[in-house]
Amino acid sequence: MPYIHRVLENTLLEYLKIFPVVGVTGPRQSGKSTMLEKLLGKSYRYVSFDDLEHVHEFHSDPKRFMDRYSERVVLDEVQRVPEIFSYIKLAVDKDRQNYGKFVVTGSSQFSFMKKVSESLAGRIGLLSLLPFQYQEIPGSLREGSLFQGGYPELVLRDYKPSSKWFSSYLDTYLTRDVRDLREIGDIRDFRRFIQLLAARVSQILNMSDVARDLGLSVPTVKKWISVLEASYIVFLLPPFHANLGKRLIKSPKVYFYDTGLVSYLTGVRNAELFERGPLYGAIFENYVISEILKQEVHGKADSELFFYRTSNGVEVDLIIDRKSEREYFEIKTSETYRSEMIRPIESIKKKSEKGYLLYRGKGEHSTPDLQIINYKRYIERKR
Protein backbone atom coordinates (compact mmCIF):
# COMPACT_ATOMS: atom_id res chain seq x y z
CA MET A 1 0.00 0.00 0.00
CA PRO A 2 1.23 3.55 -0.68
CA TYR A 3 2.28 5.59 2.31
CA ILE A 4 0.39 8.80 3.03
CA HIS A 5 2.43 11.38 4.90
CA ARG A 6 0.98 12.51 8.23
CA VAL A 7 0.53 16.06 9.47
CA LEU A 8 2.15 15.03 12.77
CA GLU A 9 5.49 14.18 11.13
CA ASN A 10 6.97 17.68 11.33
CA THR A 11 6.09 18.01 15.01
CA LEU A 12 7.60 14.59 15.70
CA LEU A 13 10.90 15.55 14.05
CA GLU A 14 10.99 18.75 16.12
CA TYR A 15 10.39 16.80 19.34
CA LEU A 16 13.26 14.42 18.57
CA LYS A 17 15.60 17.43 18.77
CA ILE A 18 14.15 18.61 22.10
CA PHE A 19 13.43 15.55 24.27
CA PRO A 20 15.47 12.41 25.17
CA VAL A 21 12.24 10.39 24.88
CA VAL A 22 9.31 11.03 22.56
CA GLY A 23 6.02 9.29 23.32
CA VAL A 24 3.39 8.70 20.64
CA THR A 25 -0.04 7.52 21.74
CA GLY A 26 -3.23 6.99 19.80
CA PRO A 27 -5.83 4.33 19.02
CA ARG A 28 -4.87 0.99 17.56
CA GLN A 29 -4.59 1.09 13.77
CA SER A 30 -4.20 4.88 13.63
CA GLY A 31 -0.87 4.47 11.83
CA LYS A 32 1.66 5.01 14.62
CA SER A 33 3.94 2.11 13.69
CA THR A 34 3.71 2.80 9.96
CA MET A 35 4.55 6.48 10.41
CA LEU A 36 7.54 5.74 12.64
CA GLU A 37 8.88 3.01 10.36
CA LYS A 38 8.62 5.25 7.29
CA LEU A 39 10.01 8.33 9.01
CA LEU A 40 12.68 6.76 11.21
CA GLY A 41 13.29 3.33 9.68
CA LYS A 42 16.73 4.19 8.32
CA SER A 43 18.08 5.63 11.56
CA TYR A 44 16.14 3.81 14.33
CA ARG A 45 15.76 0.18 15.30
CA TYR A 46 12.21 -1.04 15.83
CA VAL A 47 10.95 -3.33 18.61
CA SER A 48 7.26 -4.24 18.96
CA PHE A 49 6.02 -5.66 22.24
CA ASP A 50 3.01 -7.03 20.41
CA ASP A 51 5.60 -9.69 19.52
CA LEU A 52 5.72 -12.03 22.54
CA GLU A 53 9.33 -12.93 21.76
CA HIS A 54 10.37 -9.36 22.55
CA VAL A 55 8.30 -9.41 25.73
CA HIS A 56 10.04 -12.62 26.81
CA GLU A 57 13.43 -11.24 25.79
CA PHE A 58 12.95 -8.21 28.03
CA HIS A 59 11.59 -10.13 31.04
CA SER A 60 14.27 -12.81 30.91
CA ASP A 61 17.15 -10.32 31.05
CA PRO A 62 16.14 -6.62 31.20
CA LYS A 63 19.69 -5.25 31.48
CA ARG A 64 20.90 -7.20 28.48
CA PHE A 65 17.83 -6.11 26.53
CA MET A 66 18.51 -2.44 27.33
CA ASP A 67 22.17 -2.79 26.42
CA ARG A 68 21.08 -4.16 23.07
CA TYR A 69 18.41 -1.54 22.46
CA SER A 70 19.93 1.54 24.09
CA GLU A 71 20.29 4.03 21.26
CA ARG A 72 17.91 5.33 18.59
CA VAL A 73 15.20 2.73 19.11
CA VAL A 74 11.41 2.69 18.69
CA LEU A 75 9.72 0.67 21.44
CA ASP A 76 6.19 -0.07 20.25
CA GLU A 77 3.25 -0.84 22.62
CA VAL A 78 5.35 -0.34 25.76
CA GLN A 79 2.31 -0.69 28.03
CA ARG A 80 2.78 -4.46 27.62
CA VAL A 81 6.08 -4.25 29.52
CA PRO A 82 5.48 -1.43 32.05
CA GLU A 83 8.67 -2.27 33.94
CA ILE A 84 10.71 -0.92 31.02
CA PHE A 85 9.97 2.69 31.96
CA SER A 86 12.31 2.62 34.95
CA TYR A 87 15.10 1.23 32.73
CA ILE A 88 14.47 3.96 30.14
CA LYS A 89 14.75 6.55 32.92
CA LEU A 90 18.13 5.17 34.00
CA ALA A 91 19.41 5.12 30.41
CA VAL A 92 18.27 8.70 29.81
CA ASP A 93 19.74 10.04 33.07
CA LYS A 94 23.15 8.65 32.18
CA ASP A 95 23.07 10.56 28.87
CA ARG A 96 20.60 13.42 29.41
CA GLN A 97 21.67 15.59 26.47
CA ASN A 98 21.21 12.79 23.96
CA TYR A 99 17.92 13.91 22.45
CA GLY A 100 15.76 11.51 20.48
CA LYS A 101 17.32 8.49 22.19
CA PHE A 102 14.03 6.59 22.56
CA VAL A 103 10.64 6.71 20.87
CA VAL A 104 7.92 4.86 22.77
CA THR A 105 4.35 4.21 21.65
CA GLY A 106 1.17 3.00 23.29
CA SER A 107 -2.49 2.44 22.44
CA SER A 108 -3.83 2.96 25.95
CA GLN A 109 -3.42 6.12 27.96
CA PHE A 110 -4.05 4.35 31.28
CA SER A 111 -0.85 2.40 31.88
CA PHE A 112 1.17 4.55 29.49
CA MET A 113 0.47 7.88 31.16
CA LYS A 114 0.73 6.44 34.66
CA LYS A 115 4.22 5.13 34.00
CA VAL A 116 5.25 8.29 32.16
CA SER A 117 4.26 10.48 35.11
CA GLU A 118 6.05 8.14 37.53
CA SER A 119 9.30 7.65 35.61
CA LEU A 120 9.75 10.07 32.73
CA ALA A 121 8.40 13.42 33.87
CA GLY A 122 10.56 16.17 32.36
CA ARG A 123 12.26 13.70 30.03
CA ILE A 124 9.51 12.97 27.50
CA GLY A 125 7.60 14.93 24.88
CA LEU A 126 4.13 13.52 24.30
CA LEU A 127 2.29 13.40 20.97
CA SER A 128 -0.94 11.74 19.82
CA LEU A 129 -1.66 10.29 16.39
CA LEU A 130 -5.35 9.97 15.57
CA PRO A 131 -6.86 8.42 12.42
CA PHE A 132 -6.42 10.30 9.14
CA GLN A 133 -7.61 13.88 9.19
CA TYR A 134 -9.30 15.46 6.18
CA GLN A 135 -6.13 16.70 4.46
CA GLU A 136 -4.55 13.23 4.67
CA ILE A 137 -7.42 11.41 2.93
CA PRO A 138 -7.29 11.16 -0.90
CA GLY A 139 -9.67 13.64 -2.51
CA SER A 140 -11.97 11.01 -4.03
CA LEU A 141 -12.62 9.48 -0.60
CA ARG A 142 -13.12 12.60 1.49
CA GLU A 143 -16.89 12.75 1.05
CA GLY A 144 -17.20 9.13 2.16
CA SER A 145 -15.07 9.75 5.21
CA LEU A 146 -18.04 11.61 6.72
CA PHE A 147 -19.60 8.32 7.78
CA GLN A 148 -16.81 5.83 7.04
CA GLY A 149 -14.13 7.49 9.15
CA GLY A 150 -10.39 7.82 8.76
CA TYR A 151 -8.65 4.63 9.86
CA PRO A 152 -5.67 4.37 7.47
CA GLU A 153 -6.09 0.73 6.45
CA LEU A 154 -9.71 1.30 5.44
CA VAL A 155 -8.92 4.49 3.54
CA LEU A 156 -6.10 2.78 1.63
CA ARG A 157 -8.53 0.01 0.67
CA ASP A 158 -11.18 2.49 -0.53
CA TYR A 159 -13.39 1.45 2.43
CA LYS A 160 -14.31 -1.82 0.71
CA PRO A 161 -14.03 -4.21 3.69
CA SER A 162 -15.32 -1.72 6.27
CA SER A 163 -17.98 -3.82 8.07
CA LYS A 164 -15.72 -6.84 8.47
CA TRP A 165 -12.80 -4.63 9.41
CA PHE A 166 -14.72 -2.83 12.17
CA SER A 167 -16.12 -6.13 13.44
CA SER A 168 -12.58 -7.49 13.78
CA TYR A 169 -11.32 -4.20 15.24
CA LEU A 170 -14.00 -4.16 17.90
CA ASP A 171 -13.52 -7.84 18.77
CA THR A 172 -9.77 -7.33 19.12
CA TYR A 173 -10.30 -4.24 21.27
CA LEU A 174 -12.79 -6.01 23.53
CA THR A 175 -10.91 -9.25 23.93
CA ARG A 176 -7.42 -7.82 24.17
CA ASP A 177 -7.09 -4.21 25.23
CA VAL A 178 -10.15 -4.05 27.48
CA ARG A 179 -9.34 -7.27 29.30
CA ASP A 180 -5.77 -6.04 29.78
CA LEU A 181 -7.16 -3.04 31.66
CA ARG A 182 -8.97 -5.37 34.10
CA GLU A 183 -11.75 -2.87 34.55
CA ILE A 184 -14.54 -4.76 32.79
CA GLY A 185 -16.70 -7.57 34.11
CA ASP A 186 -19.11 -8.73 31.39
CA ILE A 187 -17.70 -8.04 27.91
CA ARG A 188 -21.18 -8.41 26.38
CA ASP A 189 -22.52 -5.64 28.59
CA PHE A 190 -19.52 -3.50 27.69
CA ARG A 191 -20.21 -3.97 23.97
CA ARG A 192 -23.85 -2.99 24.52
CA PHE A 193 -22.54 0.04 26.35
CA ILE A 194 -20.43 1.12 23.34
CA GLN A 195 -23.42 0.62 21.01
CA LEU A 196 -25.64 2.72 23.25
CA LEU A 197 -23.09 5.55 23.26
CA ALA A 198 -22.89 5.38 19.45
CA ALA A 199 -26.67 5.79 19.27
CA ARG A 200 -26.40 8.87 21.51
CA VAL A 201 -23.38 10.44 19.82
CA SER A 202 -23.20 14.27 19.88
CA GLN A 203 -25.68 14.34 22.76
CA ILE A 204 -25.44 15.33 26.40
CA LEU A 205 -24.13 12.31 28.32
CA ASN A 206 -26.55 11.56 31.16
CA MET A 207 -24.78 8.80 33.04
CA SER A 208 -27.82 8.03 35.19
CA ASP A 209 -29.94 7.40 32.07
CA VAL A 210 -27.24 5.18 30.55
CA ALA A 211 -26.90 3.22 33.79
CA ARG A 212 -30.66 2.70 34.01
CA ASP A 213 -31.02 1.61 30.37
CA LEU A 214 -28.26 -1.00 30.73
CA GLY A 215 -28.98 -2.10 34.29
CA LEU A 216 -25.62 -0.84 35.54
CA SER A 217 -24.52 1.39 38.40
CA VAL A 218 -23.48 4.98 37.75
CA PRO A 219 -19.94 4.30 39.10
CA THR A 220 -19.63 1.45 36.57
CA VAL A 221 -20.71 3.75 33.73
CA LYS A 222 -18.15 6.35 34.82
CA LYS A 223 -15.42 3.70 34.97
CA TRP A 224 -16.31 2.33 31.54
CA ILE A 225 -16.35 5.82 30.04
CA SER A 226 -12.82 6.35 31.34
CA VAL A 227 -11.76 3.06 29.70
CA LEU A 228 -13.14 4.22 26.33
CA GLU A 229 -11.45 7.59 26.72
CA ALA A 230 -8.12 6.01 27.63
CA SER A 231 -8.18 3.78 24.57
CA TYR A 232 -9.16 6.58 22.16
CA ILE A 233 -12.62 5.28 21.32
CA VAL A 234 -14.58 8.26 22.64
CA PHE A 235 -13.85 11.76 23.89
CA LEU A 236 -16.01 13.98 26.07
CA LEU A 237 -16.59 17.63 25.29
CA PRO A 238 -17.03 19.48 28.58
CA PRO A 239 -19.41 22.42 28.97
CA PHE A 240 -18.01 25.92 28.93
CA HIS A 241 -18.39 27.52 32.36
CA ALA A 242 -17.39 31.14 31.91
CA ASN A 243 -19.40 33.49 34.06
CA LEU A 244 -21.89 34.57 31.43
CA GLY A 245 -24.75 35.12 33.86
CA LYS A 246 -26.91 32.18 32.72
CA ARG A 247 -27.72 28.73 34.00
CA LEU A 248 -25.49 26.31 32.12
CA ILE A 249 -25.77 22.61 31.41
CA LYS A 250 -23.08 20.81 33.44
CA SER A 251 -22.86 17.36 31.82
CA PRO A 252 -20.45 16.69 28.90
CA LYS A 253 -21.33 15.67 25.36
CA VAL A 254 -20.00 12.39 23.98
CA TYR A 255 -18.24 11.96 20.64
CA PHE A 256 -16.29 9.17 18.92
CA TYR A 257 -12.82 9.78 17.54
CA ASP A 258 -13.91 8.01 14.33
CA THR A 259 -17.33 8.25 12.70
CA GLY A 260 -16.75 4.98 10.86
CA LEU A 261 -17.04 3.12 14.15
CA VAL A 262 -20.25 5.02 14.97
CA SER A 263 -21.71 4.03 11.59
CA TYR A 264 -20.75 0.39 12.06
CA LEU A 265 -22.29 0.24 15.56
CA THR A 266 -25.55 1.90 14.44
CA GLY A 267 -26.05 0.03 11.16
CA VAL A 268 -25.12 2.82 8.72
CA ARG A 269 -23.60 0.91 5.80
CA ASN A 270 -23.82 3.33 2.88
CA ALA A 271 -24.29 6.98 1.95
CA GLU A 272 -28.07 6.67 1.57
CA LEU A 273 -28.51 5.24 5.07
CA PHE A 274 -26.28 8.01 6.37
CA GLU A 275 -28.03 10.88 4.59
CA ARG A 276 -31.57 9.67 5.35
CA GLY A 277 -30.99 8.08 8.74
CA PRO A 278 -32.01 9.45 12.14
CA LEU A 279 -28.36 10.01 13.11
CA TYR A 280 -27.48 12.12 10.07
CA GLY A 281 -27.12 15.37 11.99
CA ALA A 282 -25.44 13.75 14.98
CA ILE A 283 -22.83 11.91 12.89
CA PHE A 284 -22.17 15.04 10.82
CA GLU A 285 -21.60 17.09 13.98
CA ASN A 286 -19.33 14.36 15.38
CA TYR A 287 -17.35 14.32 12.13
CA VAL A 288 -16.74 18.07 12.03
CA ILE A 289 -15.81 18.31 15.71
CA SER A 290 -13.51 15.27 15.52
CA GLU A 291 -11.80 16.79 12.46
CA ILE A 292 -11.22 20.05 14.31
CA LEU A 293 -9.91 18.05 17.29
CA LYS A 294 -7.45 16.23 15.01
CA GLN A 295 -6.15 19.55 13.71
CA GLU A 296 -5.61 20.79 17.26
CA VAL A 297 -3.99 17.54 18.46
CA HIS A 298 -1.76 16.94 15.44
CA GLY A 299 -0.71 20.59 15.43
CA LYS A 300 0.07 20.39 19.17
CA ALA A 301 -2.04 23.49 19.73
CA ASP A 302 -2.32 24.90 23.22
CA SER A 303 -6.11 24.84 23.26
CA GLU A 304 -9.15 23.36 24.96
CA LEU A 305 -12.47 22.40 23.36
CA PHE A 306 -15.89 23.00 24.93
CA PHE A 307 -19.56 23.30 24.04
CA TYR A 308 -22.03 25.82 25.43
CA ARG A 309 -25.65 25.28 26.36
CA THR A 310 -27.98 27.00 28.77
CA SER A 311 -31.02 25.49 30.44
CA ASN A 312 -33.27 27.70 28.29
CA GLY A 313 -31.89 26.35 25.03
CA VAL A 314 -29.13 28.70 23.88
CA GLU A 315 -26.44 26.43 22.40
CA VAL A 316 -23.11 26.78 20.62
CA ASP A 317 -21.76 23.48 19.28
CA LEU A 318 -18.08 24.15 19.84
CA ILE A 319 -15.82 26.67 21.55
CA ILE A 320 -12.04 26.56 21.10
CA ASP A 321 -10.34 28.31 23.99
CA ARG A 322 -6.82 29.33 22.94
CA LYS A 323 -6.11 31.11 26.24
CA SER A 324 -5.57 34.49 24.55
CA GLU A 325 -8.70 34.21 22.38
CA ARG A 326 -11.75 32.06 21.74
CA GLU A 327 -13.42 30.80 18.58
CA TYR A 328 -17.11 29.82 18.37
CA PHE A 329 -18.69 27.30 15.99
CA GLU A 330 -22.18 26.35 14.91
CA ILE A 331 -22.41 23.17 12.80
CA LYS A 332 -25.39 22.58 10.50
CA THR A 333 -26.25 19.94 7.90
CA SER A 334 -28.35 22.48 5.99
CA GLU A 335 -27.25 23.64 2.54
CA THR A 336 -29.20 26.87 2.99
CA TYR A 337 -27.99 29.70 5.20
CA ARG A 338 -30.49 31.40 7.49
CA SER A 339 -29.63 34.28 9.79
CA GLU A 340 -31.05 32.55 12.89
CA MET A 341 -28.29 29.94 12.61
CA ILE A 342 -25.71 32.39 13.93
CA ARG A 343 -27.79 34.03 16.65
CA PRO A 344 -26.46 31.78 19.46
CA ILE A 345 -22.88 32.73 18.59
CA GLU A 346 -23.77 36.41 18.33
CA SER A 347 -25.45 36.26 21.73
CA ILE A 348 -22.32 35.17 23.63
CA LYS A 349 -19.18 36.08 21.72
CA LYS A 350 -17.31 39.33 22.05
CA LYS A 351 -16.81 41.50 18.99
CA SER A 352 -13.09 40.80 18.96
CA GLU A 353 -13.62 37.02 18.93
CA LYS A 354 -14.08 34.86 15.83
CA GLY A 355 -17.23 32.95 15.01
CA TYR A 356 -17.98 30.36 12.33
CA LEU A 357 -21.04 28.73 10.88
CA LEU A 358 -19.91 25.49 9.22
CA TYR A 359 -22.61 24.09 6.94
CA ARG A 360 -23.03 22.06 3.75
CA GLY A 361 -23.95 25.00 1.53
CA LYS A 362 -21.71 26.53 -1.12
CA GLY A 363 -22.30 30.20 -0.41
CA GLU A 364 -19.93 32.14 1.81
CA HIS A 365 -20.68 35.24 3.83
CA SER A 366 -18.17 37.03 5.99
CA THR A 367 -17.85 39.87 8.40
CA PRO A 368 -14.58 40.77 10.15
CA ASP A 369 -15.42 38.46 13.05
CA LEU A 370 -17.95 35.92 11.70
CA GLN A 371 -17.71 33.57 8.73
CA ILE A 372 -20.41 31.43 7.13
CA ILE A 373 -18.45 28.80 5.24
CA ASN A 374 -18.76 25.29 3.83
CA TYR A 375 -17.42 22.80 6.38
CA LYS A 376 -14.92 21.33 3.89
CA ARG A 377 -13.42 24.73 3.16
CA TYR A 378 -12.79 25.21 6.86
CA ILE A 379 -11.33 21.81 7.76
CA GLU A 380 -9.08 21.64 4.70
CA ARG A 381 -7.27 24.79 5.78
CA LYS A 382 -3.72 24.24 6.93
CA ARG A 383 -3.11 25.21 10.55
Secondary structure, DSSP 8 states (H G I E B T S, - for coil): ------TTHHHHHHHHTT-SEEEEE--TTSSHHHHHHHHHTTTSEEEETTSHHHHHHHHH-HHHHHHHT-SSEEEESGGGSTTHHHHHHHHHHTSTT-TT-EEEEES-HHHHHHHHHHH-TTTEEEEE--S--GGGS-GGGTTTHHHH---HHHHHTTTTTHHHHHHHHHHHIIIIIIHHHT--S-HHHHHHHHHHHHHTTTSB--HHHHHHHHT--HHHHHHHHHHHHHTTSEEEE-B-----SS-B--S-EEEES-HHHHHHHHT--SHHHHHHSTTHHHHHHHHHHHHHHHHHHHTT---EEEEEEBTTS-EEEEEEE-SS-EEEEEE---SS--GGGGHHHHHHS-TTSEEEEEES-S--EEETTEEEEEHHHHHTS--
